[in-house]
Amino acid sequence: MTTPAQESNHRLNIVAAESARQTALGTAKVAYDGSPAAYPTYAAAIKAADVANLRAIIASAAANGLDGPRQTLKELTGSYV
């Protein structure tokens, strides 16, 4: 059973992870010039931001005695880690 403090801490970690994701997405959008040649780099940056976000949420869940979104990570990376 988790405590309210663990759940609160996990919520704060989710907000921090999403903030970092949004910053990374914004940086990728600014760097993308719209050309077909730049698209693979842009797509990789978006995927990396999503993967980092999920890994941060999973780590927070584990640290706070909760379950994280492992199946979603598997779909993005082909791995549960």
C-alpha positions, 0 to 999 in steps of 0.5 A: 500500500502506498502512502499519500506522500508517495503518491504526491511525490510521484505526481510531482515527478510526473509533472517534472518529467512532462515539463522536461518532455515539453522542453525537449519537444520545443527544442526539436521543433525550433531546430527542425527546418521543415526539410525532408532531410531534417525530418529523421533527426526531428523524429528521433528527437521526439521519440527520445523525449517520449522515451525519457519521459516514460523512463522517468515516470517508471523510475518514479513509480518504482521509487514510490511503490507504484506500477509504471507504464512499461507496456508503452515503453515496450511499444516505443523502444522494443524493450521494457527498460 
